[in-house]
Amino acid sequence: MGEQPTLGFVGLGNMGRPMVLSLLEAGYRVLVSDRRWDVAQALELHGAEAVPTPLLVADQVDVFLTCLPGDEELFEVYIGPEGALEHLRPGTMVIDLSTASPMILQQIAQEGRLRQIDVVDAPVGGGPAEASTGALTVMVGADAAVLERALPILQVLGSEIYLVGDPGMGKVVKLVGDLVTGVSFVLIGEALALAANAGADLARVYEVIRSSSGGWKLWSEVVPELLRGPQEGLFRLELMKRDMELAMRLGNDVGSPVPLAALAHQFYVAAMARGWGGLAAHEVARLVGRLANVQFSVSTGGGELLAAE
């Protein structure tokens, strides 16, 4: 590949679109495709080239990137009857940024090797804000030499890039992180509900815990959001439910029990039953509060944060 390879990017959701904008700003030629043709076309205003199908993208690029919802979409794009691997030239590179199962990436990597195509497993940590500023955390499963070739592209997207193993291991590390986050949202709801039912001022509880050994990044970021009221989310609750299920499936596959993940998952199932799938993932904590007869809210007098029972 030359210094500025031609890139293809399939999957222009909340994460894919800002990634493409970052790559365009870095000077790359980027061909884009999405099931929503209008979304792909809209990126032409920023310099991208909209292409009707992933296959037509694969025919023209040096590096093929994907950011897709999960295993089914990855199989369809790469391996299915009209899979992109059949159309990529030998020597091209695949970079997958999706959250999915390690097994699907291992399958894609195996098929790629048969065709002399290098596959980089590169799921990301962070949200659309980090994607738009190139501040994502990238968990890479790839051969070290392959990562070296992919690094200029990944450095446009992420500020922290970790080589964690072979293809598939990036997905493992990503799912472990999502397990920690998903369980933590439930724990935060339980802690706030306990404090409220014991008569504590939640604003004060938040500040004290934040500065103590019990404070951590999610506590600092999530509790103020919960106390301001329900919110739509760029990382939706339904996506966290999916990621928890992937983590549980991984636990089953490798024979490692994940009882807390399984318990937390039931709260996501209950939240989905209430129609909360489009809300921010941390809103599952509000459901935990309601089970304890607590509603998290903002005081209308003086702007202090409190729980209204």
N, C-alpha and C positions, 0 to 999 in steps of 0.2 A: 504494500500500500504506500502511496505517496504521503507527503506531509498533510495534505488535506483530502482525505478520501471522501467519496460521495457516500452519504448516509441515507438509509431508509428508516423510517420510524412508523410503526404500526401500533395504534392504541392511543387516542388523543383525549383521554379523560382528564380528571382533575390534576393528575400528576404528569401525564404524558404531554399535555399541551405546554405547560411552563418549561418542561425539559427541552422540547423542540425550540421554543423561543430562545432559551439559553444557547443551544447549539447554533442557531442562526446568528445570534449576536456574536458568537465566537468565530464566525466566518465560514462555517461549513455549508455546503450545498446539501439540503435535506429534502428528500421525497417523503411525503406523508400519506397515510391511508387510514381510514376509519370506517366502520359500518355506517356512521352518520356522515354522509357526503358533504353536508353543509359545514360540518365542523372542520373537515379537511380543507375545504375550499377557503374557509375564513382565514386559515393560516397563510394563504397565498399573499394576503395583504402585508405579511411580515417577511416575505421572501421565500417561503417554502413552495414546493411544487406538489400539488394535490394529484394523487394517482388513484384510479378507481378500486384496485384490488391489491392485496399483499403480493400476489404473484407478479404483477407488473412492477411492483417495487423491487422485488428480489432480482428481477432480470437486469436491473440497471445500477446496482449499488455495490460498494466495496464492504460496507458494514451494515448489517441488518439489525435494528434495535426494536424491541417490543416492550410494551408496558400494558399488560392485559389483565382481565379480572381473575383468571384462574386456570386450572388444568384443562378444562374443556376447550377454552379459547386458544390456549397454547397448542394443544393437539391439533385443532382445526387449522391454525395458521402454519404450523411447521410440518406436521406428519400426515395429516388427513389426505384424502384423495387429491386435493389441490394444494398440497403442502409446499411451503416456500423452500424447504431444503432441496427439493428436486430442481429448483430454478436458480439457486445461488451457485455462482461459479466456484470451482475449487480454489482455495486460497483466500476466500472471503471469510468474514468473521460475523458471528452472531453474538449480540449482547442482549440478554433478557433481564429486564428490570422489574419483572412482575413478582408479586407474592403468590406462591403456588407450592405444590408438594415437591420435595426433592426428587421423587421418582420420575416425574414428568421431565424434569431438567436432565436427569441422567439418561433418559431415553432419547431426548433431543441431542445430547452430546454424543451418544453412541451412534446415532444415525448420521450426525455431522462428521464424525471421524471417518466413516465409510466413504464420505464424499470429499474428504480433505478440507473440511470446514471447521474452524476453531469456534468453540462455544464458550462464552463467558457468562457465568451465572452471577447476576449482580443486582439482587433486590436491594431496595433502599429504605432507610429510616428517615423519618421527617415527613412533612406535609407539603401542600402546594406552596406555602410561603418559602420554605427552604428550597423547593425545586426551582422557584423563580429567581432565587439569588445564588444558586449553585452551592448551597450549604447543606446538601443531603449527606447522610452517612451511607456509604456503599459497602456492602458485605459481599466480597468477591469469592466465588468458587471457580478456579481456573488454574491451569499450569502457569508457573511464574513467568515464563517467556511470553505466553499469550497475554497475560495481564500487562506486560511491558508494552505490547503493541496497542492494547486498548486504553492505556493510561491517559493519553492526551484527551480522549473523549470523556472518560470518567471524571477527569479533573475539572472539566467544564460543569459537570452535574453535581459533584460532591466535594466537600471540603475535608472529609474524613473517609479514607479508602483503606479497607482492611482485606488482606488476602487471608482467607480462613480455611482453604482446602481446595479440593477438586470440585468440578461442577456438581451441583446438588448441595454442597456444604453451605453455600451462601444462603440457600433457602432454609436449611436447618437453623442457622444462626438467626435469621429473620424471624422464623416461627417461635424460637425460644424467646426472643425479645417481645413478640406479640403476646405470648403467653403471660409474661411478666406484666405487661401493660394491661391486658384484659382482666387478669385477676386483681390487679391493683385498683382498677376503677370500682370493682365491687367492694373491695376493702375500704376504700375511701368513703363510699356510701354508708357502710356499716359503722365506721368510726364517727362520722358526722351525726348519724342518727342516734348513736349511743350518747354522744355529748349533748345533743339537743334534749333528749328525754331525761337526762340527768340535770337539766336546767342550766347548762353552760351557754355562754355567749359564743356563738360560732365564729364571729369575727376575731375574738380574742383567742379562741382555740386554734384557729388557723395561724395566727401570728406566732403563737408560742410553739406549736409543733413545727412550723417552718424553720425556726431557729434552733430546734433541738435535734437530738439523734433520730427522732421519728420523722423528720422532714426529708423529703427527697424531691426530685425535679417534678414528678407528676403531681405531688401534693401542692407544690407551689403554683403550678400552672392550672390545675383542674379545679381546685376548691373555689377560687374566685369566680370561675365560670359557672359552677353549679349554683352559687349563691346569687347570681344575677338572673337566674331563670332559664327555662328550657331554650335550647338553641338548635337551629339547623347546623349540620356539620359537613365540612369538606371531607373528613374521614368519618363515614357514616357508621352508625351502630350495626347495620346489617353486614358491613364489611368486617368489623371486628368479630362478629358472630362466625363468619366464614373462616377467619384466621384462627379462631379458637378451635374450630372443628378440624382444620388442617393440623394444628398442634396435637390434638388428641389422636388423630389418625397416625401421625408420626410416632407418638408414644406407643400406640398399639403395634405398629410395624417393627419397632426396635425393642419391644418388650419392656418399656419403661413406664411405670404407672404415673398418671398425672391426675390425681384425685381432686386437687384444688381447681385445676382447669376444667374438669368435668362439672364440678359444682358451680363454678362461676358461669359456665356456659348456659346453665339452666336459667340464670337471670337474663341473659341475652335472648334466650328463647321466649321468656315471658314478656320481655320488652317488645320483641317483634310481634307477639300476639296482641299487644296494645296498639300496634301501628306506629311504633317508634323507630322503624328501620332507617328513616331518613334523617333522624336527629344525630347530633354528634355522639360518637361512641361512648364518651364519658357520661352521657345521660343515663346509662344503666345504673349509676350510683343513685340517681333520683328515685328509681324504682325500689331500690333497697331501702331508701328512706321512707317511702310510702308504706312499705310492709311494716315498718316500725311506727306508723302513724305520724310521720314527720314530713313536712314539705319545706324544702330549702327555698328561701326567697330573700329579697332585699327589703330592708326597712324603708318605709316611706318617710320617716322622720329622722333627718340628720344624715341619711346615707349610710348608716352602719349596716353591716351584714348580720343577718340573724336567721333563725329557723322559725317559721310560723307553724305551730302545731294545729 
